Amino acid sequence: MTAVRALPGDRSRPESPENPAIELRDLRMRYGTNDVLRGIDLTVRRGEVIALLGPNGAGKTTTIEILEGFRSRSAGEVKVLGVDPVQGGEAWRAKLGVVLQTWRDHGRWKVWELLDHLGQYYRPYATPDRDRPMNTDELIHTVALHEFAHRQVKTLSGGQRRRLDVAIGIIGRPELLFLDEPTAGFDPHARRDFHDLVHRLADLEDMTILLTTHDLAEAEKLAERILILAGGRIIANGSPAALSRQVAGKSEVRWRQGDERFVHATEDATDYVRNLFAQHGEQIADLEVQRSSLEDAYLAIVQQHERGQRPDQEVLSL
Ligand SMILES: Nc1ncnc2c1ncn2[C@@H]1O[C@H](COP(=O)(O)OP(=O)(O)OP(=O)(O)O)[C@@H](O)[C@H]1O
């Protein structure tokens, strides 16, 4: 059996604010003549959960693959857990968890055997404060695959397969977890379970998590900070609440007076409702206030960008 050993400096790192999980300076990527990333600057603190949003083809997967060391960048500086991914060795890689958009291998393996086998690769990288790998049975319960533990991977449904992908991504108890569209194909129940899992990983395991998604509700639920990538740059960077407030701005107030229904759009719903009650008091019924959603904000930001109303250089930082 391989001896458990600590990696130099491991214990002090995660808490250090000067030691971000990810640091990008002027990251650029060109495929042939196609400039996909045109200067990305970004710092991700340890323990943050970040959602990377953007239209199809914006470069989200490309960015993640560069951070994971799967793809070489064209230019710029990249540090992931303090290391340039191009030079990242086995010990560095063992601190990352990766859930790619599609894995289509391991079909003949059974779920339990596959996870137990893959976990062995992480054993040499256990540290006093980070036991690696996760216990196989616990892991299988965590991703709710216990009913399928002894089934062959190729017999799993799409959503079950995705949960296995997540299990493979977290088995090494990573410090930094990349999730590329993790819930694509999940039913609502599996999606909710997955969201709980992400919260647990962030809170209990202290993982930094960077995920891409096209599901705005998911981003809002999971992420402390949202980045919108479009036109090769980050065009917005802020909390879901700040993005929603700042961009669309308006809320809808709906109510009923007798048999008549009313709806009014306002930038200050609290003030509007106060005046409404001052004027009509008890006649007001079925009052609802709906704030502009993150989806409204996202669409507005991307549209403004596409119409050229938001200069490339200006990041909406909130
Ligand atoms: N290996 C490659 N060779 C050439 N072009 C590529 C390659 N990989 C990606 N691209 C192009 O780079 C651009 C960004 O692709 P990427 O997959 O990073 O976008 P994305 O934001 O993840 O998209 P989606 O939301 O559709 O998953 C696209 O125009 C794509 O066609």
Ligand as a Chemical Component Dictionary entry (heavy atoms), coordinates in Angstrom:
data_LIG
# 
_chem_comp.id                   LIG 
_chem_comp.type                 NON-POLYMER 
_chem_comp.pdbx_formal_charge   0 
_chem_comp.three_letter_code    LIG 
# 
loop_
_chem_comp_atom.comp_id 
_chem_comp_atom.atom_id 
_chem_comp_atom.alt_atom_id 
_chem_comp_atom.type_symbol 
_chem_comp_atom.charge 
_chem_comp_atom.model_Cartn_x 
_chem_comp_atom.model_Cartn_y 
_chem_comp_atom.model_Cartn_z 
_chem_comp_atom.pdbx_ordinal 
LIG N1  N1  N 0 -10.748 22.291 -31.204 1  
LIG C1  C1  C 0 -11.299 23.353 -31.800 2  
LIG N2  N2  N 0 -10.881 23.779 -33.004 3  
LIG C2  C2  C 0 -11.417 24.852 -33.594 4  
LIG N3  N3  N 0 -12.394 25.592 -33.070 5  
LIG C3  C3  C 0 -12.885 25.220 -31.870 6  
LIG C4  C4  C 0 -12.361 24.089 -31.177 7  
LIG N4  N4  N 0 -13.018 23.979 -29.994 8  
LIG C5  C5  C 0 -13.923 24.987 -29.970 9  
LIG N5  N5  N 0 -13.833 25.729 -31.095 10 
LIG C6  C6  C 0 -14.625 26.946 -31.392 11 
LIG O1  O1  O 0 -14.408 27.875 -30.358 12 
LIG C7  C7  C 0 -15.606 28.566 -30.041 13 
LIG C8  C8  C 0 -15.889 28.396 -28.545 14 
LIG O2  O2  O 0 -16.242 27.036 -28.303 15 
LIG P1  P1  P 0 -16.569 26.533 -26.830 16 
LIG O3  O3  O 0 -16.918 25.098 -26.939 17 
LIG O4  O4  O 0 -15.447 26.922 -25.912 18 
LIG O5  O5  O 0 -17.858 27.418 -26.487 19 
LIG P2  P2  P 0 -18.921 27.258 -25.309 20 
LIG O6  O6  O 0 -19.136 28.636 -24.762 21 
LIG O7  O7  O 0 -18.481 26.229 -24.358 22 
LIG O8  O8  O 0 -20.198 26.781 -26.128 23 
LIG P3  P3  P 0 -21.501 25.904 -25.676 24 
LIG O9  O9  O 0 -22.319 26.792 -24.801 25 
LIG O10 O10 O 0 -22.164 25.660 -26.979 26 
LIG O11 O11 O 0 -21.009 24.653 -25.002 27 
LIG C9  C9  C 0 -16.673 28.018 -30.959 28 
LIG O12 O12 O 0 -16.782 28.886 -32.068 29 
LIG C10 C10 C 0 -16.121 26.665 -31.397 30 
LIG O13 O13 O 0 -16.587 26.333 -32.676 31 
# 
loop_
_chem_comp_bond.comp_id 
_chem_comp_bond.atom_id_1 
_chem_comp_bond.atom_id_2 
_chem_comp_bond.value_order 
_chem_comp_bond.pdbx_ordinal 
LIG N1  C1  SING 1  
LIG C1  N2  SING 2  
LIG C1  C4  DOUB 3  
LIG N2  C2  DOUB 4  
LIG C2  N3  SING 5  
LIG N3  C3  DOUB 6  
LIG C3  C4  SING 7  
LIG C3  N5  SING 8  
LIG C4  N4  SING 9  
LIG N4  C5  DOUB 10 
LIG C5  N5  SING 11 
LIG N5  C6  SING 12 
LIG C6  O1  SING 13 
LIG C6  C10 SING 14 
LIG O1  C7  SING 15 
LIG C7  C8  SING 16 
LIG C7  C9  SING 17 
LIG C8  O2  SING 18 
LIG O2  P1  SING 19 
LIG P1  O3  DOUB 20 
LIG P1  O4  SING 21 
LIG P1  O5  SING 22 
LIG O5  P2  SING 23 
LIG P2  O6  DOUB 24 
LIG P2  O7  SING 25 
LIG P2  O8  SING 26 
LIG O8  P3  SING 27 
LIG P3  O9  DOUB 28 
LIG P3  O10 SING 29 
LIG P3  O11 SING 30 
LIG C9  O12 SING 31 
LIG C9  C10 SING 32 
LIG C10 O13 SING 33 
# 
